[in-house]
Every structure is written in structure tokens, then in C-alpha cells.
Amino acid sequence: MNEPMTMMLAEHEMIQRAGKTIDALANSWEKDPAQFEQAVRNLVEFFRDYADGFHHRKEEEVLFPALRDHPEFVIPEMIDSLMQHHEEFREYTADIEQALADGDHAQAHKLLTRYMRDLEDHISAENDELFVLAENLLGKKEREDVYFRFMDIDRQLGEDRKKELEELLAAVKVEG
């Protein structure tokens, strides 16, 4: 069965893997600043291209409109709030890059940690509320349409690129 929420949950699990890497980066810049900087650049690339480029795009272009257009959907504030989070996450990645460019490793890590904490809260809200609502509100045909539109986005952005980003996250090196 082609269930779009299963795809979204799997992407959330992939995104959440970054949390342990971020934790392990604490103070690692003291031993190897270049390795820390590369790890942060890789994490930002993963967040920008995978979490935002693939995942948030599916929500913003497909799932959120499908819910908003549904006659029984009565809480647009939920989607407005989640969209605001997406904007804040985009600002975080820019701020993290700026801290890195300024050579402020502690600030880059602090921002990464805050970003991940806020992202975890966001993911919990989607998993526990939005996706459950979508499963209950959207009929089988509507869910199938959402799923195939998600697949179209993956193909458009590049399924190989998505896999590369997953591998990039797995390959981030952290030595404390």
C-alpha cells in the first residue's frame, strides 16, 4: 500500500539521526577544528537539502494544501504554525553557516543544538498530531494521490541525491 505518512515518518527518522551526531560534536573543535567545520557543513547541507528540500517541500507543496482544501479540516492554525517553523529552520541554517564563517565554533554548535531541539519538537507535533489527522481525514484515494505527488518530488529533486544526503549524514565524522 502506498501510504504517504509512512514515507514522512521514515524521513523524520532519518532527520532525527542527526541529533546524536550533533551531541557528539560538543567541544570537538578544540581537538580538530577542520573536522568540526566539515561535519557542520555536512550537517547544514543535509538539513538544507534533505530536511528542507525534500521533506518540508512535500509538506508545503502537497500535504498542507491537501489538508487545507479538505472540507472537514478546521484547524488551519496548525499548518500556519508548522510553516512558521520551516521558516525558522531556514534561518537557523543560515545562522549556523554565519557562525562557522566567523570562526565561532561554540556558537555554531549551540545553534545546531538549538535547531535540533526545535526540530525534534516539530517532528513530534507532526508525528503525533498532523500525520494522525491526515490519516483520518484523507480517504484512500486522496492519500494515494499525496503519495504519488511525494514520489514526483523525489524524482524531480533526484532519488540518487536523496540517497547521497542520507549517506552524507551517516558519514559525518566525529572524533572526541
C-alpha positions, 0 to 999 in steps of 0.5 A, spaced: 500 500 500 502 506 498 501 510 504 504 517 504 505 518 512 509 512 512 514 515 507 514 522 512 515 518 518 521 514 515 524 521 513 523 524 520 527 518 522 532 519 518 532 527 520 532 525 527 539 521 526 542 527 526 541 529 533 546 524 536 551 526 531 550 533 533 551 531 541 557 528 539 560 534 536 560 538 543 567 541 544 570 537 538 573 543 535 578 544 540 581 537 538 580 538 530 577 544 528 577 542 520 573 536 522 568 540 526 567 545 520 566 539 515 561 535 519 557 542 520 557 543 513 555 536 512 550 537 517 547 544 514 547 541 507 543 535 509 538 539 513 538 544 507 537 539 502 534 533 505 530 536 511 528 542 507 528 540 500 525 534 500 521 533 506 518 540 508 517 541 500 512 535 500 509 538 506 508 545 503 507 543 496 502 537 497 500 535 504 498 542 507 494 544 501 491 537 501 489 538 508 487 545 507 482 544 501 479 538 505 472 540 507 472 537 514 479 540 516 478 546 521 484 547 524 488 551 519 492 554 525 496 548 525 499 548 518 500 556 519 504 554 525 508 548 522 510 553 516 512 558 521 517 553 523 520 551 516 521 558 516 525 558 522 529 552 520 531 556 514 534 561 518 537 557 523 541 554 517 543 560 515 545 562 522 549 556 523 553 557 516 554 565 519 557 562 525 562 557 522 564 563 517 566 567 523 570 562 526 565 561 532 565 554 533 561 554 540 556 558 537 555 554 531 554 548 535 549 551 540 545 553 534 545 546 531 543 544 538 538 549 538 535 547 531 535 540 533 531 541 539 526 545 535 526 540 530 525 534 534 519 538 537 516 539 530 517 532 528 513 530 534 507 535 533 507 532 526 508 525 528 503 525 533 498 530 531 498 532 523 500 525 520 494 522 525 489 527 522 491 526 515 490 519 516 483 520 518 481 525 514 484 523 507 480 517 504 484 512 500 484 515 494 486 522 496 492 519 500 494 515 494 494 521 490 499 525 496 503 519 495 504 519 488 505 527 488 511 525 494 514 520 489 514 526 483 518 530 488 523 525 489 524 524 482 524 531 480 529 533 486 533 526 484 532 519 488 540 518 487 541 525 491 536 523 496 540 517 497 547 521 497 544 526 503 542 520 507 549 517 506 552 524 507 549 524 514 551 517 516 558 519 514 559 525 518 565 524 522 566 525 529 572 524 533 572 526 541 
